[in-house]
Amino acid sequence: MNEQASLLLPLIPFIPLLAASFVAFAESDETGRRVAFLTGTLPALGLAGALMGRLIALHDPKAVLLAWGGFLYADLLTCLFIVCTFALVAAVGTYSFSYMGRECAQGIVTAQGLKNYYSLLLVFCAFMTWTVTISHLFFMFLVVEIATIAVSFLVATEKTKFALIASFKYNLLVVMAMLFAVMGAILIFARMSAAYPSLSRIHLLEMGKLAVLLPAPLVLIGVACFTCAFGTKGGMMPFHSWLPDAHSEAPAPISALLSGLVIAIGPFLFARTVTFFAPRYSAVQLFVAGVACVSIVLGILLSIVQNDLKRLLAYSSISQIGYIFAGISLGTYLGLYGGFFHVVTHLLAKSLLFLCAGAVIYRVGVRRISDLGGLARKMPVTAFCFFLGALSMGGMPFLAGFMSKYTIILALAKARIWWAVAIATFAGVLTLAGLVWAANRVFWSEESPKVAALAAEHHELPLPMMIPMVLLASLIVLFGVLPQSLYPVLDGATRSILAMLAV
């Protein structure tokens, strides 16, 4: 393995931590807090991009950047998640300048609550970075739990009864589920340390070795524990019960963060552990594909019967996360590539859809689909962005979501899991129909009384809310028309996993 030292790698998470300390404790006005927030995200995004560029330039799938004696590491998959983290948090924070600012002005959120909101977003960035860079499996589980706690506080930002219940439910279920991951790791570590004393700890870069060293019964028990834990973290059925409540009760910017990024941690951890066993045990592939297909179908069926716009999008996320797990579980080049690709396209489309839903709530004050209609006349940019996100999520050609879904379905076909191909294709059609129906009902149907009562405004949304939405929509079009622009990083991320699998 091509290992190189990096001075930037340990620096990145401390940038948002310092900014979080300033936001939380310094006496500053709202402008100062906003500047501190952007200072804590944009420079770190630039550093993560520099790490990614360095690894791409090496043209070596076995290239890894190390720091702190190998305790921290970064391959292209790690860099992809760090870049996605800081990019989306920066977009969500910018959107929140107006969205959460008005909630503070209306008394929904206190001034102290607003400070906590921005500081928790930055803390989440730091621990998310450590989650994907720590090589020691047990320490990685620890920082995942801390990031979970930070997100649970963000879900409860508005402190309503249902928001507090959703926050507690999310925290309880995800923390308890991670105990299954700990149990699976302990089982593997106990066997590994007894039979192979040269392996002193479960190093994620050496997980490929364990796939051939451990006995089959132990592998299957460990895989079951990991699937339960990471399936819960990702919101895959039947481990999904926290997701609809958390997504719908959180402020709209946090809903975008949850659906776009937080649930993607489940597939990341899955790729770092279970994927290494899948090619050698066909039962693992079939088991995960079966669970994923249940999530794909039931998620979209429950989505299309919702009258709450945010719950509709939340259940759609349960369906989409199933595609990601189905692809990654195959352990093949095409499956991994499609899974990582869909992580990116789902992040773009679903974050955009939740931000558009937040724009509707910001302007109209309601989110029941039956109370909406004809909004396109007063919110044309939001209508266009929502429709674009819906088409991408449904797999419309020349948009980003089509290419990633097609790659996953092609990977399932290559693995000859034909029933999964049929289910994924059928659910894709349902997704397109359901989300396009919702877009039409909210924006292009007959104008509802609540929408008709809105005063005509030259600017439908404040600029800080508009910019992230337009940027996300632009990236959906870019990656749909030019999917090869993502090829270097996705190919490198996929080959980095395969290189460790072949150890």
C-alpha distance (Angstrom), angle and dihedral (degrees) to the residues before:
residue distance angle dihedral
M1 . . .
N2 3.82 . .
E3 3.81 102.6 .
Q4 3.80 121.2 -175.6
A5 3.78 130.7 178.8
S6 3.80 118.9 -116.6
L7 3.80 128.0 -164.2
L8 3.81 92.7 -172.9
L9 3.80 96.7 57.8
P10 3.84 98.6 72.5
L11 3.81 91.0 40.3
I12 3.82 98.1 61.4
P13 3.85 100.6 73.3
F14 3.80 93.0 46.7
I15 3.81 92.4 61.4
P16 3.84 94.6 67.1
L17 3.83 90.5 39.0
L18 3.81 91.4 57.6
A19 3.79 90.7 45.8
A20 3.83 90.1 48.6
S21 3.83 90.1 53.5
F22 3.80 90.7 51.4
V23 3.80 93.4 47.9
A24 3.81 92.8 47.2
F25 3.79 100.9 43.4
A26 3.81 110.7 18.4
E27 3.78 119.8 94.6
S28 3.78 102.2 -122.0
D29 3.78 139.0 135.7
E30 3.78 125.5 -109.7
T31 3.80 92.6 -88.9
G32 3.79 90.8 54.5
R33 3.80 91.6 51.0
R34 3.78 91.6 49.8
V35 3.80 91.9 50.4
A36 3.82 90.0 48.0
F37 3.81 90.6 50.2
L38 3.80 93.3 52.2
T39 3.81 89.9 44.2
G40 3.78 88.3 55.6
T41 3.81 95.0 51.3
L42 3.81 112.4 29.2
P43 3.86 98.8 53.3
A44 3.82 89.9 46.7
L45 3.80 88.6 50.0
G46 3.79 89.0 53.5
L47 3.81 92.1 49.9
A48 3.80 91.4 49.0
G49 3.79 88.9 50.5
A50 3.82 89.0 51.4
L51 3.82 90.7 53.0
M52 3.79 89.9 49.1
G53 3.79 91.8 49.8
R54 3.80 91.1 49.8
L55 3.80 92.5 53.3
I56 3.81 93.7 45.0
A57 3.80 89.9 51.3
L58 3.83 91.0 56.1
H59 3.85 92.3 62.3
D60 3.79 89.1 -152.5
P61 3.84 120.7 122.8
K62 3.80 89.3 -159.7
A63 3.82 93.2 55.7
V64 3.80 112.6 119.0
L65 3.80 130.9 175.1
L66 3.81 113.6 -138.2
A67 3.80 136.3 -168.0
W68 3.81 137.8 172.2
G69 3.79 93.2 29.2
G70 3.79 93.9 -51.3
F71 3.81 94.7 -50.0
L72 3.81 88.0 116.6
Y73 3.78 122.4 42.9
A74 3.78 139.2 168.3
D75 3.78 131.4 -162.5
L76 3.80 124.3 167.0
L77 3.81 92.7 -82.6
T78 3.80 89.2 55.3
C79 3.81 91.7 48.1
L80 3.80 91.1 48.8
F81 3.80 91.2 56.3
I82 3.81 93.8 44.6
V83 3.81 91.7 51.1
C84 3.82 90.9 47.4
T85 3.81 90.0 48.7
F86 3.78 97.7 53.4
A87 3.81 94.6 37.2
L88 3.80 93.9 52.9
V89 3.82 95.0 40.8
A90 3.81 89.7 50.7
A91 3.82 89.5 50.6
V92 3.81 92.9 46.0
G93 3.81 91.9 46.9
T94 3.81 92.3 49.6
Y95 3.81 90.4 49.0
S96 3.81 88.5 49.0
F97 3.81 93.1 58.0
S98 3.80 88.7 80.5
Y99 3.81 101.8 21.4
M100 3.79 97.3 50.5
G101 3.80 91.4 32.8
R102 3.78 89.6 63.7
E103 3.81 91.8 45.5
C104 3.80 87.5 54.7
A105 3.81 91.2 48.3
Q106 3.83 90.0 51.0
G107 3.79 92.5 50.2
I108 3.81 94.9 -113.7
V109 3.80 89.6 117.3
T110 3.80 124.1 28.0
A111 3.80 123.4 -129.7
Q112 3.81 89.3 -108.7
G113 3.79 89.4 48.4
L114 3.80 89.6 54.2
K115 3.81 90.8 52.5
N116 3.78 90.0 49.4
Y117 3.79 89.6 48.9
Y118 3.79 94.7 58.9
S119 3.79 94.4 39.9
L120 3.83 91.2 50.8
L121 3.79 90.5 51.2
L122 3.80 88.7 55.1
V123 3.81 92.7 45.4
F124 3.80 88.2 51.5
C125 3.83 89.2 53.9
A126 3.80 91.5 53.4
F127 3.79 96.3 48.5
M128 3.78 92.4 41.1
T129 3.80 87.4 56.5
W130 3.80 91.1 50.3
T131 3.81 90.0 47.2
V132 3.79 92.1 61.3
T133 3.83 97.1 36.8
I134 3.83 104.9 44.3
S135 3.79 110.0 97.9
H136 3.81 97.7 -163.8
L137 3.81 108.8 89.9
F138 3.82 97.1 -146.6
F139 3.81 94.6 47.4
M140 3.79 88.7 47.9
F141 3.80 89.7 56.3
L142 3.81 89.0 51.4
V143 3.80 95.3 55.1
V144 3.81 90.3 43.8
E145 3.81 87.8 59.9
I146 3.82 92.0 49.8
A147 3.80 90.7 50.2
T148 3.82 88.2 49.4
I149 3.80 91.3 54.4
A150 3.82 91.0 50.1
V151 3.81 90.6 51.4
S152 3.81 92.0 47.7
F153 3.81 89.9 57.2
L154 3.81 89.5 49.9
V155 3.82 90.4 52.0
A156 3.82 88.6 54.8
T157 3.82 94.3 48.3
E158 3.81 94.4 118.5
K159 3.85 91.7 47.0
T160 3.78 95.0 -143.9
K161 3.79 118.2 151.6
F162 3.80 93.6 -105.0
A163 3.80 93.6 43.1
L164 3.80 90.8 54.1
I165 3.81 91.4 47.9
A166 3.82 90.9 48.7
S167 3.80 90.8 48.5
F168 3.80 92.8 50.2
K169 3.80 91.7 46.0
Y170 3.80 92.1 50.3
N171 3.78 93.1 47.3
L172 3.79 94.7 45.3
L173 3.80 97.8 46.5
V174 3.79 97.3 42.8
V175 3.80 94.8 44.6
M176 3.80 91.5 47.0
A177 3.80 91.2 46.2
M178 3.79 91.5 54.1
L179 3.79 87.5 60.5
F180 3.82 86.3 69.9
A181 3.80 88.0 56.5
V182 3.80 89.3 51.2
M183 3.82 90.7 49.9
G184 3.79 91.3 49.9
A185 3.80 91.0 48.6
I186 3.82 91.8 48.6
L187 3.81 91.4 52.0
I188 3.78 90.9 50.9
F189 3.81 94.0 42.8
A190 3.81 93.4 49.7
R191 3.78 92.0 54.5
M192 3.80 93.7 39.9
S193 3.83 96.4 49.7
A194 3.81 92.0 48.2
A195 3.81 97.5 47.3
Y196 3.80 100.4 30.0
P197 3.83 110.1 31.3
S198 3.82 90.8 172.1
L199 3.82 87.6 73.8
S200 3.80 99.6 72.2
R201 3.82 96.9 177.0
I202 3.77 140.6 9.0
H203 3.79 98.9 -91.6
L204 3.79 111.0 -173.1
L205 3.79 91.2 -139.8
E206 3.81 88.7 59.8
M207 3.81 98.3 46.8
G208 3.81 88.9 106.4
K209 3.81 89.5 67.1
L210 3.78 92.1 57.2
A211 3.80 91.8 57.0
V212 3.80 90.1 71.6
L213 3.82 99.2 30.5
L214 3.80 101.4 54.8
P215 3.85 125.2 76.9
A216 3.78 117.2 -107.6
P217 3.85 98.4 -114.1
L218 3.80 91.2 53.7
V219 3.79 91.2 47.1
L220 3.80 92.7 52.9
I221 3.82 92.9 48.6
G222 3.80 90.8 48.4
V223 3.80 91.8 47.4
A224 3.82 90.5 51.2
C225 3.82 90.8 51.9
F226 3.81 92.4 47.0
T227 3.80 92.6 46.8
C228 3.80 91.3 52.3
A229 3.82 91.9 48.7
F230 3.79 99.6 42.8
G231 3.80 93.1 37.1
T232 3.80 88.1 57.5
K233 3.80 91.4 46.8
G234 3.80 89.4 50.6
G235 3.80 94.9 44.2
M236 3.82 95.4 -119.8
M237 3.80 118.3 158.6
P238 2.99 131.6 -68.4
F239 3.82 87.4 23.0
H240 3.80 94.3 52.2
S241 3.80 106.2 96.7
W242 3.82 95.2 111.7
L243 3.81 94.9 52.3
P244 3.85 105.8 72.0
D245 3.81 92.6 47.6
A246 3.81 95.9 44.8
H247 3.80 94.0 45.6
S248 3.78 94.6 46.8
E249 3.82 99.2 42.0
A250 3.81 98.1 43.5
P251 3.82 119.7 87.7
A252 3.80 110.1 -86.2
P253 3.85 94.7 -105.5
I254 3.82 90.1 53.8
S255 3.81 90.4 47.0
A256 3.82 86.9 57.1
L257 3.81 89.9 49.6
L258 3.81 92.6 47.6
S259 3.78 95.8 49.0
G260 3.78 97.5 36.7
L261 3.78 101.6 42.1
V262 3.81 118.4 -1.7
I263 3.79 95.6 62.6
A264 3.82 89.3 47.0
I265 3.81 88.6 71.4
G266 3.81 88.2 74.2
P267 3.82 93.9 61.0
F268 3.83 90.6 42.4
L269 3.80 92.7 55.5
F270 3.80 89.1 42.5
A271 3.82 90.8 54.0
R272 3.81 90.3 50.2
T273 3.81 93.9 52.5
V274 3.81 122.5 11.6
T275 3.82 95.6 36.6
F276 3.80 91.1 68.6
F277 3.81 91.0 61.3
A278 3.81 98.3 41.9
P279 3.83 100.4 80.3
R280 3.80 91.5 52.0
Y281 3.81 96.0 45.3
S282 3.80 115.4 47.4
A283 3.81 89.1 -170.8
V284 3.82 88.6 67.5
Q285 3.80 91.9 54.0
L286 3.79 93.5 48.5
F287 3.81 94.0 43.9
V288 3.80 94.9 51.4
A289 3.81 92.7 40.3
G290 3.81 89.2 53.6
V291 3.80 93.9 49.7
A292 3.81 90.6 44.5
C293 3.81 92.6 51.4
V294 3.81 90.9 51.3
S295 3.79 87.4 53.7
I296 3.81 92.2 46.5
V297 3.81 94.7 53.2
L298 3.80 102.9 35.2
G299 3.79 91.9 42.7
I300 3.78 94.0 58.4
L301 3.83 93.6 39.3
L302 3.81 90.0 54.8
S303 3.80 89.8 43.8
I304 3.78 97.8 57.4
V305 3.83 93.8 53.1
Q306 3.82 94.7 55.5
N307 3.79 121.9 109.6
D308 3.81 93.5 -168.9
L309 3.81 108.7 84.5
K310 3.81 94.7 -146.7
R311 3.81 93.7 47.1
L312 3.80 89.2 49.8
L313 3.80 89.2 55.9
A314 3.81 91.5 43.4
Y315 3.81 94.0 56.0
S316 3.79 88.7 45.7
S317 3.82 87.8 59.2
I318 3.81 89.4 56.8
S319 3.79 87.8 56.8
Q320 3.80 95.3 46.4
I321 3.79 94.7 48.0
G322 3.80 86.6 58.3
Y323 3.82 89.8 62.3
I324 3.80 90.3 53.3
F325 3.80 94.2 49.5
A326 3.81 91.1 45.5
G327 3.79 92.1 55.1
I328 3.81 97.9 42.6
S329 3.81 93.3 45.8
L330 3.82 91.6 64.3
G331 3.79 92.1 68.5
T332 3.82 90.5 -148.0
Y333 3.78 127.5 125.1
L334 3.79 93.4 -110.6
G335 3.80 93.7 44.8
L336 3.79 94.5 49.1
Y337 3.80 92.8 43.9
G338 3.80 91.7 50.3
G339 3.81 92.6 45.5
F340 3.81 93.7 51.3
F341 3.80 90.3 42.8
H342 3.80 90.6 53.2
V343 3.81 90.4 49.7
V344 3.82 87.5 61.3
T345 3.81 97.3 41.7
H346 3.80 92.9 44.8
L347 3.81 89.8 49.5
L348 3.79 90.5 54.0
A349 3.80 98.7 42.8
K350 3.79 101.0 38.2
S351 3.81 93.7 43.2
L352 3.80 88.0 50.7
L353 3.81 91.8 49.7
F354 3.81 93.1 50.7
L355 3.81 91.6 46.9
C356 3.81 88.4 51.3
A357 3.81 89.5 49.5
G358 3.80 87.7 51.2
A359 3.80 89.2 51.2
V360 3.80 89.7 54.4
I361 3.81 91.0 50.1
Y362 3.81 90.1 46.0
R363 3.79 92.8 52.7
V364 3.82 104.0 31.9
G365 3.80 103.2 22.9
V366 3.83 95.5 -135.0
R367 3.80 135.4 84.8
R368 3.79 103.4 -172.3
I369 3.80 106.9 117.7
S370 3.81 91.4 -143.9
D371 3.83 89.2 59.4
L372 3.79 93.6 52.8
G373 3.78 135.1 72.7
G374 3.78 140.4 131.8
L375 3.80 95.0 30.0
A376 3.81 92.8 138.0
R377 3.79 89.4 79.1
K378 3.80 92.0 60.2
M379 3.80 100.8 26.7
P380 3.82 105.4 35.2
V381 3.82 96.4 155.7
T382 3.81 92.4 49.5
A383 3.81 90.1 46.8
F384 3.79 91.9 51.7
C385 3.81 92.9 47.1
F386 3.82 92.8 47.9
F387 3.79 92.4 48.3
L388 3.81 90.8 48.2
G389 3.81 91.6 50.3
A390 3.81 91.0 47.6
L391 3.82 92.4 51.1
S392 3.80 91.7 48.0
M393 3.80 92.4 48.6
G394 3.79 89.5 49.0
G395 3.80 91.9 53.1
M396 3.79 102.1 -107.8
P397 3.85 111.8 175.2
F398 3.82 118.1 -103.1
L399 3.79 91.3 29.1
A400 3.80 124.5 98.2
G401 3.81 97.4 -110.0
F402 3.80 93.1 58.4
M403 3.79 94.8 60.3
S404 3.80 95.3 47.6
K405 3.82 94.5 46.3
Y406 3.78 91.8 45.6
T407 3.81 90.4 52.2
I408 3.81 92.1 51.9
I409 3.81 92.7 47.6
L410 3.80 89.4 48.0
A411 3.82 89.8 51.2
L412 3.81 90.9 51.7
A413 3.80 89.9 49.3
K414 3.80 91.5 49.7
A415 3.82 88.3 52.0
R416 3.85 87.2 51.3
I417 3.79 93.7 -124.0
W418 3.78 90.6 141.8
W419 3.80 97.3 168.5
A420 3.82 89.0 57.7
V421 3.82 89.7 49.7
A422 3.82 90.6 53.8
I423 3.81 93.2 46.7
A424 3.81 94.2 47.0
T425 3.81 91.9 48.3
F426 3.80 93.7 47.2
A427 3.80 91.9 47.8
G428 3.80 90.0 49.4
V429 3.80 90.3 58.6
L430 3.82 90.4 48.1
T431 3.81 90.5 49.7
L432 3.78 92.0 52.6
A433 3.81 92.4 47.3
G434 3.82 94.6 45.5
L435 3.80 97.8 47.0
V436 3.80 94.3 42.2
W437 3.81 89.0 50.0
A438 3.81 89.9 52.2
A439 3.82 91.1 47.9
N440 3.78 91.5 49.9
R441 3.82 93.3 45.7
V442 3.81 94.1 49.9
F443 3.79 100.6 39.1
W444 3.81 112.5 19.0
S445 3.80 108.0 28.8
E446 3.78 124.1 92.3
E447 3.79 112.1 -50.3
S448 3.79 111.2 -98.1
P449 3.83 122.3 -136.7
K450 3.82 91.6 -108.9
V451 3.80 91.6 52.9
A452 3.79 92.7 43.5
A453 3.80 89.1 55.6
L454 3.82 92.0 59.7
A455 3.76 115.6 107.5
A456 3.80 114.7 -119.5
E457 3.81 110.9 -105.7
H458 3.76 130.1 -171.4
H459 3.82 91.3 -140.1
E460 3.78 113.4 43.8
L461 3.84 93.6 -164.2
P462 3.78 137.7 10.9
L463 3.80 114.1 -93.2
P464 3.85 95.6 -111.0
M465 3.82 88.5 60.1
M466 3.78 94.9 42.8
I467 3.82 98.4 50.6
P468 3.85 98.1 61.4
M469 3.80 91.5 45.8
V470 3.79 93.9 51.4
L471 3.82 92.0 45.3
L472 3.82 92.5 51.6
A473 3.81 91.0 47.3
S474 3.81 90.5 49.8
L475 3.81 91.8 52.2
I476 3.81 91.0 50.3
V477 3.81 89.3 56.8
L478 3.82 93.3 42.1
F479 3.81 95.4 51.7
G480 3.80 90.5 43.1
V481 3.79 94.9 52.7
L482 3.82 95.4 33.9
P483 3.82 106.2 27.8
Q484 3.81 88.7 158.0
S485 3.80 88.5 72.5
L486 3.82 87.4 75.6
Y487 3.79 93.9 42.8
P488 3.84 99.4 95.3
V489 3.81 94.8 55.2
L490 3.82 96.5 37.4
D491 3.78 92.4 46.2
G492 3.80 90.9 48.0
A493 3.82 92.3 47.4
T494 3.80 91.0 49.8
R495 3.79 94.7 46.4
S496 3.80 91.4 47.9
I497 3.82 89.2 60.4
L498 3.80 92.6 44.4
A499 3.80 90.9 48.6
M500 3.81 90.4 56.7
L501 3.79 90.8 43.4
A502 3.79 89.3 57.5
V503 3.83 93.3 53.2
